[in-house]
Amino acid sequence: MTRRVFVTSAFAAAQAARAAAPVRLGIDLFSIRNSGYNAFEYLDYSAKLGAKVVHFSEIQFIGSLEEDHLRKVRDHAAGTGIEVELGMRSICPTSKAFDAKSGSAEEQLTRMLRAAKTVGSPIVRCFLGTAADRATPGGIDARIDDTVKMLRGMRSRVLDSGLKIAIENHAGDMQARELKRLVEESGRDFVGVCLDSGNPLWALEDPHLTLETLHPYVLTSHVRDTALWRVPTGVAVQWVRMGDGNIGIREYVRRYIELCPGRALSMEIIVTGPRVYPILEPKFWEPYRTTPAWEFSRFLALADKGAPRPAEPPVPKEAVAQRQRADLEVSIAFTKGLLT
């Protein structure tokens, strides 16, 4: 048996074991990004909330990619009964979100593969970019092509590592059919999806449609609720605590558990003010010309069910970290109620 076959088989066995397990409640540490904890404090806090998975979605949360540090994090996580998932930011070399100062996309991803192996993460989570990339030369299709080219060049390295790359639908960058193309053209044998339930609304998409389209590719998830409603210029979209939105988050969670058994259900709770999408302005549609009307109609149907939300005063700077933890803790309690 070759090493590649062995590590691929080992990954498949681990995934099968997870699929046979009950739903694994997780926390994406971006939820509490202002708390200033170190990796060990994040793990201890998450364990107190009953998390089984901690998603270090960016390097800043784990603190360092030095092997000795990563081994200590791995051992601490094991002592609390938590599984670790490791992530990074953009891997698209032509995205506005890509950090070229940290090296080429291939160099950055190679570092993350080594780190993920050491810390015991079965995946490296990453993303293409943001909604701003839809308005770049060639649009989002060109950015997808660039990402696919990079990933294909990394295929052997990823397969040899025994890990998989989990691409998030991130900050309004890709709609579901677009991310599906990215995965299919890169290679399902080493690329999958980190499915986010809040970001589809930033891409004019019903998250239930996103789940229906992408569930065969899901490796992990970010989950949060959203409220949206009509305004005179279009549609307002606001991320909220779990249970406070109007997208049918209860049905989404139950369907996710059914379609993605054993995959982590990780809270990424981000509470924002409303973001207005001026869908009545023709110029707004330039980056979305390929969006099918039947898909957009599902987004509008959700907006039509919503009602305007009263504006809330901004959270004082000194209270932001505490508010983020409160938002997360309330959302976890709500979600646990769905799982009983």
C-alpha positions, -999 to +999 in steps of 0.1 A: +000+000+000+014+034-010+017+062+015-009+082-004-034+054-003-027+048+034-033+084+044-064+087+022-078+056+037-070+068+072-089+101+064-119+082+051-120+060+082-118+091+104-146+107+085-167+076+086-163+075+124-174+111+127-204+104+104-215+077+127-213+100+158-241+123+170-240+159+158-208+176+170-215+211+183-186+234+176-175+270+180-157+292+154-135+314+174-143+344+152-175+346+173-154+359+202-126+375+183-122+405+206-118+384+238-080+384+236-077+348+247-048+326+239-053+292+223-056+274+256-080+299+271-102+296+239-102+258+244-111+260+281-139+285+275-153+264+246-152+232+268-173+250+295-199+257+268-200+220+258-183+224+225-169+192+209-151+211+180-131+243+181-126+260+148-095+281+147-106+298+116-076+322+114-040+319+125-044+348+150-066+326+172-041+297+175-013+322+181+016+305+163+024+278+137+055+267+156+054+229+159+060+229+197+032+253+203+008+233+180+016+201+198+008+217+231-025+230+217-033+195+203-026+179+237-046+205+256-075+200+232-074+162+237-074+168+275-107+187+272-123+163+247-123+188+219-114+182+182-095+210+165-101+224+130-075+249+116-081+276+091-065+305+072-077+333+050-078+338+012-060+313-011-070+331-044-038+349-056-059+375-075-084+382-047-086+416-031-085+397+002-053+378-006-022+387+016+007+385-008+031+397+020+027+362+036+040+344+005+024+328-025-009+309-021+010+277-025+035+286+002+008+297+026-013+266+020+017+243+024+025+259+058-011+254+069-011+217+058+019+211+080+004+229+109-030+211+105-012+177+106+007+187+137-024+201+156-046+172+145-070+190+122-085+169+094-090+200+072-076+234+063-104+259+061-098+288+037-118+311+014-116+327-020-123+363-011-152+386-005-181+402-025-156+429-037-141+402-060-173+400-080-165+435-094-129+427-103-118+422-140-134+390-152-157+389-122-160+360-097-157+335-125-121+346-132-113+345-095-127+309-094-105+300-123-074+313-106-082+294-074-088+262-093-055+265-111-037+270-078-055+241-061-048+217-090-011+225-086-014+215-049-033+183-054-004+159-048+008+177-017-027+178-002-034+141-010+000+131+005-009+150+037-041+130+041-060+162+048-087+181+028-092+217+019-125+232+031-135+263+010-159+286+027-187+305+009-173+337+024-185+373+028-207+373-003-179+360-027-196+330-042-231+317-047-237+280-042-235+269-078-202+289-082-186+272-052-198+239-065-179+246-097-148+255-078-149+222-059-158+200-089-131+215-111-104+215-084-111+178-074-136+164-049-109+140-038-091+167-018-114+198-019-147+203-001-168+230+015-170+249+048-207+257+046-216+291+061-253+298+067-250+336+071-229+344+041-254+333+014-276+363+024-247+386+015-247+369-019-284+374-025-291+337-019-315+317+003-293+296+027-316+267+023-307+267-014-270+268-005-274+238+017-294+219-009-267+226-035-235+221-014-244+194+011-226+166-008-193+185-005-196+197+031-166+190+054-175+214+082-197+244+088-203+279+103-238+285+115-256+318+124-290+333+120-300+363+098-329+387+095-338+404+062-366+426+051-377+450+023-366+486+024-375+514-002-342+509-020-341+471-019-334+446+009-318+450+043-298+420+057-287+418+093-269+390+111-284+382+145-283+357+174-296+322+167-334+323+168-337+360+162-339+359+124-365+350+098-346+326+075-360+295+092-328+286+111-346+258+130-354+240+098-319+248+084-302+232+114-324+201+113-319+197+076-281+202+080-279+174+105-299+151+082-279+159+050-244+163+067-244+136+094-213+137+117-201+171+103-194+198+129-222+222+135-201+252+146-215+285+158-200+316+141-222+342+158-217+377+144-243+403+153-243+433+129-263+463+119-283+461+087-266+460+053-287+474+025-286+458-010-300+483-036-315+457-058-337+483-076-307+500-091-295+486-125-259+493-118-260+471-086-266+440-108-233+442-127-216+416-105-247+394-104-257+391-140-255+353-140-278+349-110-309+329-122-342+346-115-356+314-098-327+315-073-331+352-066-369+348-061-362+326-031-340+353-015-369+378-021-394+355-006-374+355+027-372+393+026-409+395+022-414+375+054-393+399+074-401+431+093-379+461+099-359+458+131-354+488+154-319+503+153-298+495+183-272+518+199-236+508+192-219+486+218-193+506+238-158+496+229-150+483+264-181+460+263-176+445+228-159+413+240-185+407+267-213+412+242-197+388+217-195+361+244-231+368+254-243+365+218-225+332+215-237+317+247-273+326+240-270+311+205-254+279+218-283+275+244-308+280+216-291+255+193-287+229+221-325+231+224-329+221+188-306+191+193-325+175+222 
